[in-house]
C-alpha cells in the first residue's frame, strides 16, 4: 500500500488495518517457527506497512492536539 493510499484512509480504517496486519504478522511468526515460509520477506513488508500506518495516525493525532513535534 502506497503512502498516498494510506493518507486517504480514515482514522478508524487505519486502526482496523493496523489490527489486521498485526494479526497476520502474528500468524506468520507461528508459521515461520514451524515451517519455512514461501516468501520470507513478507514479515519485513508487514512490519514496514504497520509502521507507515502508525506514523500517519500519529501525525494526525499530533496535528489535532496542536502539538508540534
C-alpha positions as CSV (number, residue, x, y, z in Angstrom):
1,X,0.0,0.0,0.0
2,X,1.4,3.3,-1.0
3,X,1.7,6.2,1.5
4,X,-0.8,8.3,-0.6
5,X,-3.4,5.5,-0.2
6,X,-2.7,5.3,3.5
7,X,-3.2,9.0,3.9
8,X,-6.6,8.7,2.2
9,X,-7.9,6.3,4.9
10,X,-9.9,7.5,7.9
11,X,-8.6,7.1,11.4
12,X,-10.9,4.1,12.0
13,X,-9.8,2.5,8.8
14,X,-6.1,3.0,9.8
15,X,-6.7,1.4,13.2
16,X,-8.6,-1.6,11.6
17,X,-5.8,-2.1,9.1
18,X,-3.1,-2.0,11.8
19,X,-5.1,-4.6,13.8
20,X,-5.4,-6.8,10.7
21,X,-1.7,-6.6,9.8
22,X,-0.7,-7.3,13.4
23,X,-2.8,-10.5,13.4
24,X,-1.3,-11.5,10.1
25,X,2.2,-10.9,11.4
26,X,1.4,-13.0,14.4
27,X,0.2,-15.9,12.3
28,X,3.3,-15.6,10.1
29,X,5.5,-15.8,13.1
30,X,4.0,-19.1,14.1
31,X,4.2,-20.4,10.6
32,X,7.9,-19.4,10.3
33,X,8.6,-21.2,13.6
34,X,7.1,-24.5,12.4
35,X,8.0,-24.4,8.7
36,X,9.7,-22.4,6.0
37,X,7.7,-19.5,4.6
38,X,7.2,-19.2,0.9
39,X,8.0,-15.6,1.0
40,X,10.3,-14.7,4.0
41,X,10.4,-11.0,3.0
42,X,6.7,-10.8,3.8
43,X,7.5,-10.3,7.5
44,X,9.5,-7.2,6.7
45,X,6.8,-5.9,4.4
46,X,4.2,-6.3,7.1
47,X,6.3,-4.6,9.7
48,X,7.0,-1.7,7.3
49,X,3.4,-1.2,6.4
50,X,2.3,-1.3,10.1
51,X,5.0,1.4,10.8
52,X,3.7,3.6,8.0
53,X,0.1,3.3,9.2
54,X,1.1,4.1,12.8
55,X,3.1,7.1,11.6
56,X,0.2,8.6,9.7
57,X,-2.1,8.0,12.6
58,X,0.4,9.7,15.0
59,X,0.8,12.6,12.6
60,X,-3.0,13.2,12.6
61,X,-3.2,12.9,16.4
62,X,-0.4,15.5,16.8
63,X,-2.0,17.8,14.3
64,X,-5.3,17.5,16.1
65,X,-3.9,18.3,19.5
66,X,-2.0,21.3,18.3
67,X,1.4,19.9,19.4
68,X,4.4,20.4,17.2
69,X,7.0,17.6,17.2
